[in-house]
Amino acid sequence: MNFIQLKIVSFFKKNLEIFLLVILLIITIFITQLYNSNTKKIQRIRNRNMQDRSFKRSNDISRLNSEFGNRENGFRRKNNRNNGNVDKLILKYNELAREALSNGDKILSENYYQYADHFLRISIEQKEKQKDKSQTSIETV
C-alpha cells in the first residue's frame, strides 16, 4: 500500500461512523443509478409499444363487427392461414429433431418431434377435408 492509501485506512479506522456513512452513500448512489437506468428502459419499451399501436388502432366501428370477433380464449386468428407448407414443416422439424438427438440434446429433440407431430396432424386434417370435398362434389354431380 502506498502512503495515501495508508492515510485513508487510518482515517476510517478512527472514524468508523464516517466510513459507514460513505459506504451507505455509495450503495444508495449505485441503487438509484440502477433504478433510473431500468426505469428508462421500461419507459422506452412502453413508448415503443405505444408508437407501434398508434397507427394500428383506429376508431373505426367496423373493427368491432369484423370476422375477428372476440373468441373464448381472447385470441384473434386469421381465417386465411397459409398451411400449404405443412409437409415441408414436418420434414424440417424431423430433421431438427434428428440433429438435436445426434448432438445429445434429448429434450430439444422431443420438442422438435412434438412440433412435427402437430404439423402431421394438421396435414392429416387437410387431407381429410380435401377427401370430403372431393366426395361431396362427386355426389352432387
MARTORPA-223392 format. One record per atom (N, C-alpha, C): residue number from 1; residue in one letter; atom name; x, y, z. Coordinates in steps of 0.05 Angstrom, whole numbers, plus 5000, padded with zeros to 4 digits. Layout:
N
+-------+-------+--------+------+------+------+
| nulum | torgu | kolvex |    u |    v |    w |
+-------+-------+--------+------+------+------+
|   NUM |     A |     CA |    X |    Y |    Z |
...
+-------+-------+--------+------+------+------+
//
This chain:
141
+-------+-------+--------+------+------+------+
| nulum | torgu | kolvex |    u |    v |    w |
+-------+-------+--------+------+------+------+
|     1 |     M |      N | 5017 | 4976 | 5000 |
|     1 |     M |     CA | 5000 | 5000 | 5000 |
|     1 |     M |      C | 5018 | 5025 | 5000 |
|     2 |     N |      N | 5008 | 5045 | 4986 |
|     2 |     N |     CA | 5024 | 5069 | 4986 |
|     2 |     N |      C | 5015 | 5087 | 5009 |
|     3 |     F |      N | 5028 | 5109 | 5011 |
|     3 |     F |     CA | 5024 | 5127 | 5034 |
|     3 |     F |      C | 4996 | 5138 | 5035 |
|     4 |     I |      N | 4984 | 5145 | 5012 |
|     4 |     I |     CA | 4957 | 5157 | 5012 |
|     4 |     I |      C | 4936 | 5136 | 5021 |
|     5 |     Q |      N | 4940 | 5112 | 5012 |
|     5 |     Q |     CA | 4921 | 5091 | 5019 |
|     5 |     Q |      C | 4922 | 5085 | 5049 |
|     6 |     L |      N | 4947 | 5086 | 5061 |
|     6 |     L |     CA | 4950 | 5082 | 5089 |
|     6 |     L |      C | 4937 | 5104 | 5105 |
|     7 |     K |      N | 4939 | 5129 | 5096 |
|     7 |     K |     CA | 4926 | 5151 | 5109 |
|     7 |     K |      C | 4895 | 5148 | 5109 |
|     8 |     I |      N | 4885 | 5140 | 5086 |
|     8 |     I |     CA | 4856 | 5137 | 5084 |
|     8 |     I |      C | 4846 | 5115 | 5103 |
|     9 |     V |      N | 4861 | 5092 | 5103 |
|     9 |     V |     CA | 4853 | 5070 | 5120 |
|     9 |     V |      C | 4854 | 5078 | 5150 |
|    10 |     S |      N | 4875 | 5092 | 5157 |
|    10 |     S |     CA | 4878 | 5100 | 5185 |
|    10 |     S |      C | 4856 | 5121 | 5193 |
|    11 |     F |      N | 4849 | 5138 | 5174 |
|    11 |     F |     CA | 4827 | 5158 | 5179 |
|    11 |     F |      C | 4801 | 5144 | 5184 |
|    12 |     F |      N | 4795 | 5124 | 5167 |
|    12 |     F |     CA | 4769 | 5110 | 5170 |
|    12 |     F |      C | 4769 | 5092 | 5194 |
|    13 |     K |      N | 4792 | 5082 | 5203 |
|    13 |     K |     CA | 4793 | 5066 | 5227 |
|    13 |     K |      C | 4786 | 5083 | 5251 |
|    14 |     K |      N | 4795 | 5108 | 5251 |
|    14 |     K |     CA | 4789 | 5126 | 5273 |
|    14 |     K |      C | 4760 | 5135 | 5273 |
|    15 |     N |      N | 4750 | 5139 | 5249 |
|    15 |     N |     CA | 4723 | 5149 | 5246 |
|    15 |     N |      C | 4705 | 5128 | 5232 |
|    16 |     L |      N | 4698 | 5108 | 5246 |
|    16 |     L |     CA | 4682 | 5086 | 5235 |
|    16 |     L |      C | 4655 | 5095 | 5226 |
|    17 |     E |      N | 4642 | 5114 | 5239 |
|    17 |     E |     CA | 4616 | 5124 | 5231 |
|    17 |     E |      C | 4617 | 5137 | 5204 |
|    18 |     I |      N | 4638 | 5153 | 5199 |
|    18 |     I |     CA | 4641 | 5166 | 5173 |
|    18 |     I |      C | 4645 | 5145 | 5151 |
|    19 |     F |      N | 4661 | 5125 | 5158 |
|    19 |     F |     CA | 4666 | 5104 | 5138 |
|    19 |     F |      C | 4640 | 5090 | 5131 |
|    20 |     L |      N | 4623 | 5084 | 5151 |
|    20 |     L |     CA | 4598 | 5070 | 5145 |
|    20 |     L |      C | 4579 | 5088 | 5129 |
|    21 |     L |      N | 4579 | 5114 | 5135 |
|    21 |     L |     CA | 4562 | 5133 | 5120 |
|    21 |     L |      C | 4571 | 5135 | 5091 |
|    22 |     V |      N | 4598 | 5135 | 5087 |
|    22 |     V |     CA | 4608 | 5136 | 5059 |
|    22 |     V |      C | 4600 | 5111 | 5044 |
|    23 |     I |      N | 4602 | 5088 | 5057 |
|    23 |     I |     CA | 4594 | 5063 | 5044 |
|    23 |     I |      C | 4564 | 5064 | 5038 |
|    24 |     L |      N | 4548 | 5073 | 5057 |
|    24 |     L |     CA | 4520 | 5075 | 5053 |
|    24 |     L |      C | 4513 | 5094 | 5030 |
|    25 |     L |      N | 4527 | 5116 | 5028 |
|    25 |     L |     CA | 4523 | 5135 | 5007 |
|    25 |     L |      C | 4530 | 5123 | 4979 |
|    26 |     I |      N | 4552 | 5109 | 4978 |
|    26 |     I |     CA | 4560 | 5096 | 4953 |
|    26 |     I |      C | 4539 | 5075 | 4944 |
|    27 |     I |      N | 4529 | 5060 | 4964 |
|    27 |     I |     CA | 4508 | 5040 | 4957 |
|    27 |     I |      C | 4483 | 5053 | 4947 |
|    28 |     T |      N | 4474 | 5074 | 4960 |
|    28 |     T |     CA | 4449 | 5088 | 4952 |
|    28 |     T |      C | 4453 | 5100 | 4924 |
|    29 |     I |      N | 4476 | 5111 | 4918 |
|    29 |     I |     CA | 4481 | 5123 | 4892 |
|    29 |     I |      C | 4479 | 5100 | 4871 |
|    30 |     F |      N | 4492 | 5078 | 4877 |
|    30 |     F |     CA | 4492 | 5055 | 4858 |
|    30 |     F |      C | 4463 | 5045 | 4853 |
|    31 |     I |      N | 4447 | 5043 | 4874 |
|    31 |     I |     CA | 4420 | 5033 | 4872 |
|    31 |     I |      C | 4403 | 5053 | 4856 |
|    32 |     T |      N | 4406 | 5078 | 4861 |
|    32 |     T |     CA | 4390 | 5098 | 4846 |
|    32 |     T |      C | 4397 | 5098 | 4817 |
|    33 |     Q |      N | 4423 | 5096 | 4810 |
|    33 |     Q |     CA | 4431 | 5095 | 4782 |
|    33 |     Q |      C | 4420 | 5070 | 4769 |
|    34 |     L |      N | 4420 | 5048 | 4783 |
|    34 |     L |     CA | 4410 | 5023 | 4772 |
|    34 |     L |      C | 4380 | 5026 | 4768 |
|    35 |     Y |      N | 4366 | 5037 | 4787 |
|    35 |     Y |     CA | 4337 | 5041 | 4785 |
|    35 |     Y |      C | 4330 | 5059 | 4762 |
|    36 |     N |      N | 4345 | 5082 | 4759 |
|    36 |     N |     CA | 4339 | 5101 | 4738 |
|    36 |     N |      C | 4344 | 5088 | 4711 |
|    37 |     S |      N | 4365 | 5073 | 4708 |
|    37 |     S |     CA | 4371 | 5060 | 4682 |
|    37 |     S |      C | 4349 | 5040 | 4675 |
|    38 |     N |      N | 4339 | 5025 | 4695 |
|    38 |     N |     CA | 4318 | 5006 | 4689 |
|    38 |     N |      C | 4291 | 5020 | 4683 |
|    39 |     T |      N | 4285 | 5042 | 4697 |
|    39 |     T |     CA | 4260 | 5056 | 4691 |
|    39 |     T |      C | 4262 | 5068 | 4663 |
|    40 |     K |      N | 4285 | 5078 | 4655 |
|    40 |     K |     CA | 4287 | 5089 | 4628 |
|    40 |     K |      C | 4283 | 5068 | 4607 |
|    41 |     K |      N | 4294 | 5044 | 4612 |
|    41 |     K |     CA | 4290 | 5022 | 4593 |
|    41 |     K |      C | 4260 | 5015 | 4591 |
|    42 |     I |      N | 4247 | 5013 | 4614 |
|    42 |     I |     CA | 4219 | 5007 | 4614 |
|    42 |     I |      C | 4203 | 5028 | 4600 |
|    43 |     Q |      N | 4210 | 5054 | 4604 |
|    43 |     Q |     CA | 4195 | 5075 | 4591 |
|    43 |     Q |      C | 4199 | 5074 | 4561 |
|    44 |     R |      N | 4224 | 5067 | 4552 |
|    44 |     R |     CA | 4229 | 5065 | 4523 |
|    44 |     R |      C | 4213 | 5042 | 4511 |
|    45 |     I |      N | 4211 | 5020 | 4526 |
|    45 |     I |     CA | 4195 | 4997 | 4516 |
|    45 |     I |      C | 4166 | 5005 | 4514 |
|    46 |     R |      N | 4156 | 5018 | 4535 |
|    46 |     R |     CA | 4127 | 5026 | 4534 |
|    46 |     R |      C | 4122 | 5046 | 4512 |
|    47 |     N |      N | 4140 | 5065 | 4508 |
|    47 |     N |     CA | 4137 | 5085 | 4487 |
|    47 |     N |      C | 4137 | 5071 | 4460 |
|    48 |     R |      N | 4155 | 5052 | 4456 |
|    48 |     R |     CA | 4157 | 5038 | 4431 |
|    48 |     R |      C | 4131 | 5023 | 4426 |
|    49 |     N |      N | 4121 | 5010 | 4447 |
|    49 |     N |     CA | 4096 | 4995 | 4443 |
|    49 |     N |      C | 4073 | 5014 | 4436 |
|    50 |     M |      N | 4072 | 5037 | 4449 |
|    50 |     M |     CA | 4051 | 5057 | 4443 |
|    50 |     M |      C | 4053 | 5067 | 4415 |
|    51 |     Q |      N | 4078 | 5072 | 4406 |
|    51 |     Q |     CA | 4082 | 5081 | 4379 |
|    51 |     Q |      C | 4073 | 5060 | 4359 |
|    52 |     D |      N | 4079 | 5035 | 4365 |
|    52 |     D |     CA | 4071 | 5013 | 4347 |
|    52 |     D |      C | 4041 | 5011 | 4345 |
|    53 |     R |      N | 4028 | 5015 | 4368 |
|    53 |     R |     CA | 3999 | 5012 | 4368 |
|    53 |     R |      C | 3984 | 5036 | 4356 |
|    54 |     S |      N | 3997 | 5059 | 4356 |
|    54 |     S |     CA | 3983 | 5083 | 4348 |
|    54 |     S |      C | 3973 | 5082 | 4319 |
|    55 |     F |      N | 3988 | 5071 | 4301 |
|    55 |     F |     CA | 3979 | 5070 | 4274 |
|    55 |     F |      C | 3960 | 5046 | 4268 |
|    56 |     K |      N | 3961 | 5026 | 4286 |
|    56 |     K |     CA | 3944 | 5003 | 4282 |
|    56 |     K |      C | 3916 | 5008 | 4293 |
|    57 |     R |      N | 3914 | 5024 | 4313 |
|    57 |     R |     CA | 3889 | 5028 | 4326 |
|    57 |     R |      C | 3873 | 5049 | 4311 |
|    58 |     S |      N | 3848 | 5044 | 4306 |
|    58 |     S |     CA | 3831 | 5064 | 4293 |
|    58 |     S |      C | 3805 | 5064 | 4308 |
|    59 |     N |      N | 3791 | 5086 | 4304 |
|    59 |     N |     CA | 3765 | 5089 | 4317 |
|    59 |     N |      C | 3742 | 5078 | 4299 |
|    60 |     D |      N | 3749 | 5061 | 4281 |
|    60 |     D |     CA | 3730 | 5050 | 4262 |
|    60 |     D |      C | 3712 | 5030 | 4275 |
|    61 |     I |      N | 3686 | 5033 | 4272 |
|    61 |     I |     CA | 3667 | 5015 | 4284 |
|    61 |     I |      C | 3668 | 4987 | 4271 |
|    62 |     S |      N | 3675 | 4987 | 4245 |
|    62 |     S |     CA | 3675 | 4961 | 4231 |
|    62 |     S |      C | 3694 | 4941 | 4244 |
|    63 |     R |      N | 3713 | 4952 | 4259 |
|    63 |     R |     CA | 3732 | 4935 | 4272 |
|    63 |     R |      C | 3718 | 4917 | 4293 |
|    64 |     L |      N | 3697 | 4928 | 4305 |
|    64 |     L |     CA | 3683 | 4913 | 4326 |
|    64 |     L |      C | 3666 | 4891 | 4314 |
|    65 |     N |      N | 3656 | 4895 | 4289 |
|    65 |     N |     CA | 3638 | 4876 | 4276 |
|    65 |     N |      C | 3653 | 4858 | 4256 |
|    66 |     S |      N | 3679 | 4857 | 4258 |
|    66 |     S |     CA | 3694 | 4842 | 4238 |
|    66 |     S |      C | 3693 | 4812 | 4243 |
|    67 |     E |      N | 3706 | 4796 | 4225 |
|    67 |     E |     CA | 3706 | 4767 | 4229 |
|    67 |     E |      C | 3723 | 4759 | 4253 |
|    68 |     F |      N | 3740 | 4777 | 4262 |
|    68 |     F |     CA | 3758 | 4770 | 4284 |
|    68 |     F |      C | 3745 | 4774 | 4311 |
|    69 |     G |      N | 3720 | 4770 | 4313 |
|    69 |     G |     CA | 3706 | 4775 | 4339 |
|    69 |     G |      C | 3720 | 4762 | 4362 |
|    70 |     N |      N | 3713 | 4771 | 4386 |
|    70 |     N |     CA | 3726 | 4760 | 4410 |
|    70 |     N |      C | 3719 | 4731 | 4413 |
|    71 |     R |      N | 3739 | 4715 | 4415 |
|    71 |     R |     CA | 3735 | 4686 | 4419 |
|    71 |     R |      C | 3737 | 4680 | 4449 |
|    72 |     E |      N | 3733 | 4654 | 4456 |
|    72 |     E |     CA | 3734 | 4647 | 4484 |
|    72 |     E |      C | 3761 | 4653 | 4497 |
|    73 |     N |      N | 3782 | 4647 | 4482 |
|    73 |     N |     CA | 3809 | 4650 | 4493 |
|    73 |     N |      C | 3820 | 4678 | 4489 |
|    74 |     G |      N | 3806 | 4695 | 4475 |
|    74 |     G |     CA | 3814 | 4723 | 4472 |
|    74 |     G |      C | 3834 | 4727 | 4449 |
|    75 |     F |      N | 3841 | 4706 | 4434 |
|    75 |     F |     CA | 3860 | 4710 | 4412 |
|    75 |     F |      C | 3845 | 4716 | 4387 |
|    76 |     R |      N | 3858 | 4731 | 4369 |
|    76 |     R |     CA | 3847 | 4735 | 4343 |
|    76 |     R |      C | 3863 | 4718 | 4324 |
|    77 |     R |      N | 3849 | 4706 | 4305 |
|    77 |     R |     CA | 3863 | 4688 | 4287 |
|    77 |     R |      C | 3854 | 4693 | 4259 |
|    78 |     K |      N | 3873 | 4694 | 4241 |
|    78 |     K |     CA | 3867 | 4698 | 4213 |
|    78 |     K |      C | 3854 | 4673 | 4202 |
|    79 |     N |      N | 3833 | 4677 | 4187 |
|    79 |     N |     CA | 3819 | 4654 | 4176 |
|    79 |     N |      C | 3833 | 4643 | 4151 |
|    80 |     N |      N | 3850 | 4659 | 4138 |
|    80 |     N |     CA | 3864 | 4650 | 4114 |
|    80 |     N |      C | 3893 | 4643 | 4120 |
|    81 |     R |      N | 3897 | 4627 | 4140 |
|    81 |     R |     CA | 3925 | 4619 | 4146 |
|    81 |     R |      C | 3935 | 4601 | 4123 |
|    82 |     N |      N | 3960 | 4606 | 4116 |
|    82 |     N |     CA | 3971 | 4590 | 4094 |
|    82 |     N |      C | 3986 | 4566 | 4106 |
|    83 |     N |      N | 3973 | 4543 | 4105 |
|    83 |     N |     CA | 3986 | 4519 | 4114 |
|    83 |     N |      C | 3994 | 4501 | 4091 |
|    84 |     G |      N | 4001 | 4514 | 4069 |
|    84 |     G |     CA | 4009 | 4499 | 4045 |
|    84 |     G |      C | 4035 | 4485 | 4048 |
|    85 |     N |      N | 4052 | 4494 | 4067 |
|    85 |     N |     CA | 4078 | 4483 | 4070 |
|    85 |     N |      C | 4080 | 4464 | 4094 |
|    86 |     V |      N | 4058 | 4451 | 4100 |
|    86 |     V |     CA | 4057 | 4434 | 4124 |
|    86 |     V |      C | 4077 | 4410 | 4120 |
|    87 |     D |      N | 4078 | 4399 | 4096 |
|    87 |     D |     CA | 4096 | 4376 | 4092 |
|    87 |     D |      C | 4125 | 4385 | 4095 |
|    88 |     K |      N | 4131 | 4409 | 4086 |
|    88 |     K |     CA | 4159 | 4419 | 4089 |
|    88 |     K |      C | 4165 | 4424 | 4119 |
|    89 |     L |      N | 4145 | 4433 | 4134 |
|    89 |     L |     CA | 4149 | 4438 | 4162 |
|    89 |     L |      C | 4153 | 4411 | 4177 |
|    90 |     I |      N | 4139 | 4390 | 4169 |
|    90 |     I |     CA | 4142 | 4364 | 4181 |
|    90 |     I |      C | 4171 | 4354 | 4177 |
|    91 |     L |      N | 4180 | 4357 | 4152 |
|    91 |     L |     CA | 4208 | 4349 | 4146 |
|    91 |     L |      C | 4228 | 4365 | 4161 |
|    92 |     K |      N | 4223 | 4391 | 4163 |
|    92 |     K |     CA | 4242 | 4409 | 4177 |
|    92 |     K |      C | 4244 | 4401 | 4206 |
|    93 |     Y |      N | 4222 | 4397 | 4220 |
|    93 |     Y |     CA | 4223 | 4391 | 4248 |
|    93 |     Y |      C | 4234 | 4363 | 4254 |
|    94 |     N |      N | 4228 | 4345 | 4236 |
|    94 |     N |     CA | 4240 | 4318 | 4239 |
|    94 |     N |      C | 4271 | 4319 | 4236 |
|    95 |     E |      N | 4280 | 4335 | 4216 |
|    95 |     E |     CA | 4309 | 4337 | 4213 |
|    95 |     E |      C | 4322 | 4351 | 4237 |
|    96 |     L |      N | 4309 | 4372 | 4247 |
|    96 |     L |     CA | 4319 | 4386 | 4270 |
|    96 |     L |      C | 4320 | 4368 | 4295 |
|    97 |     A |      N | 4300 | 4351 | 4297 |
|    97 |     A |     CA | 4299 | 4332 | 4320 |
|    97 |     A |      C | 4321 | 4312 | 4318 |
|    98 |     R |      N | 4326 | 4302 | 4294 |
|    98 |     R |     CA | 4348 | 4283 | 4290 |
|    98 |     R |      C | 4375 | 4295 | 4296 |
|    99 |     E |      N | 4378 | 4321 | 4287 |
|    99 |     E |     CA | 4403 | 4335 | 4292 |
|    99 |     E |      C | 4407 | 4340 | 4322 |
|   100 |     A |      N | 4386 | 4348 | 4336 |
|   100 |     A |     CA | 4388 | 4352 | 4365 |
|   100 |     A |      C | 4395 | 4326 | 4380 |
|   101 |     L |      N | 4383 | 4305 | 4370 |
|   101 |     L |     CA | 4388 | 4279 | 4383 |
|   101 |     L |      C | 4416 | 4270 | 4378 |
|   102 |     S |      N | 4427 | 4275 | 4354 |
|   102 |     S |     CA | 4455 | 4268 | 4349 |
|   102 |     S |      C | 4474 | 4285 | 4365 |
|   103 |     N |      N | 4466 | 4309 | 4373 |
|   103 |     N |     CA | 4482 | 4326 | 4390 |
|   103 |     N |      C | 4479 | 4319 | 4419 |
|   104 |     G |      N | 4461 | 4301 | 4426 |
|   104 |     G |     CA | 4457 | 4292 | 4453 |
|   104 |     G |      C | 4436 | 4307 | 4469 |
|   105 |     D |      N | 4421 | 4324 | 4455 |
|   105 |     D |     CA | 4401 | 4340 | 4469 |
|   105 |     D |      C | 4373 | 4327 | 4466 |
|   106 |     K |      N | 4366 | 4310 | 4485 |
|   106 |     K |     CA | 4341 | 4294 | 4483 |
|   106 |     K |      C | 4317 | 4312 | 4486 |
|   107 |     I |      N | 4319 | 4332 | 4503 |
|   107 |     I |     CA | 4296 | 4350 | 4509 |
|   107 |     I |      C | 4289 | 4366 | 4484 |
|   108 |     L |      N | 4309 | 4378 | 4472 |
|   108 |     L |     CA | 4304 | 4394 | 4447 |
|   108 |     L |      C | 4294 | 4376 | 4425 |
|   109 |     S |      N | 4305 | 4352 | 4423 |
|   109 |     S |     CA | 4296 | 4333 | 4403 |
|   109 |     S |      C | 4266 | 4326 | 4407 |
|   110 |     E |      N | 4258 | 4321 | 4432 |
|   110 |     E |     CA | 4230 | 4315 | 4437 |
|   110 |     E |      C | 4212 | 4339 | 4430 |
|   111 |     N |      N | 4222 | 4363 | 4436 |
|   111 |     N |     CA | 4207 | 4388 | 4429 |
|   111 |     N |      C | 4202 | 4389 | 4399 |
|   112 |     Y |      N | 4223 | 4384 | 4383 |
|   112 |     Y |     CA | 4220 | 4385 | 4354 |
|   112 |     Y |      C | 4202 | 4363 | 4344 |
|   113 |     Y |      N | 4203 | 4339 | 4357 |
|   113 |     Y |     CA | 4186 | 4317 | 4349 |
|   113 |     Y |      C | 4156 | 4324 | 4354 |
|   114 |     Q |      N | 4151 | 4339 | 4376 |
|   114 |     Q |     CA | 4124 | 4348 | 4382 |
|   114 |     Q |      C | 4114 | 4367 | 4361 |
|   115 |     Y |      N | 4132 | 4385 | 4352 |
|   115 |     Y |     CA | 4124 | 4404 | 4330 |
|   115 |     Y |      C | 4117 | 4388 | 4305 |
|   116 |     A |      N | 4134 | 4369 | 4298 |
|   116 |     A |     CA | 4130 | 4352 | 4274 |
|   116 |     A |      C | 4103 | 4337 | 4277 |
|   117 |     D |      N | 4098 | 4327 | 4301 |
|   117 |     D |     CA | 4073 | 4312 | 4305 |
|   117 |     D |      C | 4049 | 4331 | 4302 |
|   118 |     H |      N | 4051 | 4356 | 4311 |
|   118 |     H |     CA | 4030 | 4375 | 4309 |
|   118 |     H |      C | 4024 | 4381 | 4279 |
|   119 |     F |      N | 4045 | 4385 | 4264 |
|   119 |     F |     CA | 4041 | 4391 | 4235 |
|   119 |     F |      C | 4032 | 4366 | 4220 |
|   120 |     L |      N | 4039 | 4343 | 4229 |
|   120 |     L |     CA | 4029 | 4318 | 4217 |
|   120 |     L |      C | 3999 | 4316 | 4221 |
|   121 |     R |      N | 3989 | 4323 | 4244 |
|   121 |     R |     CA | 3960 | 4323 | 4249 |
|   121 |     R |      C | 3946 | 4343 | 4232 |
|   122 |     I |      N | 3958 | 4367 | 4229 |
|   122 |     I |     CA | 3946 | 4387 | 4211 |
|   122 |     I |      C | 3945 | 4376 | 4182 |
|   123 |     S |      N | 3966 | 4363 | 4174 |
|   123 |     S |     CA | 3967 | 4352 | 4147 |
|   123 |     S |      C | 3945 | 4331 | 4143 |
|   124 |     I |      N | 3942 | 4314 | 4163 |
|   124 |     I |     CA | 3921 | 4294 | 4161 |
|   124 |     I |      C | 3893 | 4307 | 4159 |
|   125 |     E |      N | 3889 | 4328 | 4176 |
|   125 |     E |     CA | 3863 | 4342 | 4175 |
|   125 |     E |      C | 3858 | 4354 | 4147 |
|   126 |     Q |      N | 3879 | 4366 | 4136 |
|   126 |     Q |     CA | 3876 | 4378 | 4109 |
|   126 |     Q |      C | 3869 | 4357 | 4088 |
|   127 |     K |      N | 3882 | 4334 | 4090 |
|   127 |     K |     CA | 3877 | 4313 | 4070 |
|   127 |     K |      C | 3849 | 4302 | 4073 |
|   128 |     E |      N | 3839 | 4300 | 4098 |
|   128 |     E |     CA | 3812 | 4291 | 4103 |
|   128 |     E |      C | 3792 | 4311 | 4092 |
|   129 |     K |      N | 3797 | 4337 | 4095 |
|   129 |     K |     CA | 3779 | 4357 | 4085 |
|   129 |     K |      C | 3778 | 4356 | 4054 |
|   130 |     Q |      N | 3802 | 4352 | 4042 |
|   130 |     Q |     CA | 3803 | 4351 | 4013 |
|   130 |     Q |      C | 3787 | 4326 | 4003 |
|   131 |     K |      N | 3790 | 4304 | 4018 |
|   131 |     K |     CA | 3777 | 4279 | 4011 |
|   131 |     K |      C | 3746 | 4283 | 4013 |
|   132 |     D |      N | 3737 | 4296 | 4035 |
|   132 |     D |     CA | 3709 | 4301 | 4038 |
|   132 |     D |      C | 3698 | 4319 | 4017 |
|   133 |     K |      N | 3714 | 4340 | 4009 |
|   133 |     K |     CA | 3705 | 4358 | 3988 |
|   133 |     K |      C | 3702 | 4344 | 3961 |
|   134 |     S |      N | 3722 | 4327 | 3956 |
|   134 |     S |     CA | 3720 | 4312 | 3930 |
|   134 |     S |      C | 3696 | 4292 | 3930 |
|   135 |     Q |      N | 3691 | 4280 | 3953 |
|   135 |     Q |     CA | 3668 | 4262 | 3954 |
|   135 |     Q |      C | 3641 | 4277 | 3951 |
|   136 |     T |      N | 3639 | 4300 | 3964 |
|   136 |     T |     CA | 3614 | 4315 | 3962 |
|   136 |     T |      C | 3611 | 4326 | 3934 |
|   137 |     S |      N | 3633 | 4334 | 3921 |
|   137 |     S |     CA | 3630 | 4344 | 3893 |
|   137 |     S |      C | 3622 | 4321 | 3875 |
|   138 |     I |      N | 3631 | 4297 | 3880 |
|   138 |     I |     CA | 3623 | 4274 | 3863 |
|   138 |     I |      C | 3594 | 4267 | 3867 |
|   139 |     E |      N | 3585 | 4269 | 3893 |
|   139 |     E |     CA | 3557 | 4263 | 3899 |
|   139 |     E |      C | 3538 | 4283 | 3887 |
|   140 |     T |      N | 3546 | 4308 | 3886 |
|   140 |     T |     CA | 3528 | 4329 | 3875 |
|   140 |     T |      C | 3526 | 4328 | 3845 |
|   141 |     V |      N | 3546 | 4316 | 3832 |
|   141 |     V |     CA | 3546 | 4314 | 3803 |
|   141 |     V |      C | 3529 | 4293 | 3793 |
+-------+-------+--------+------+------+------+
//
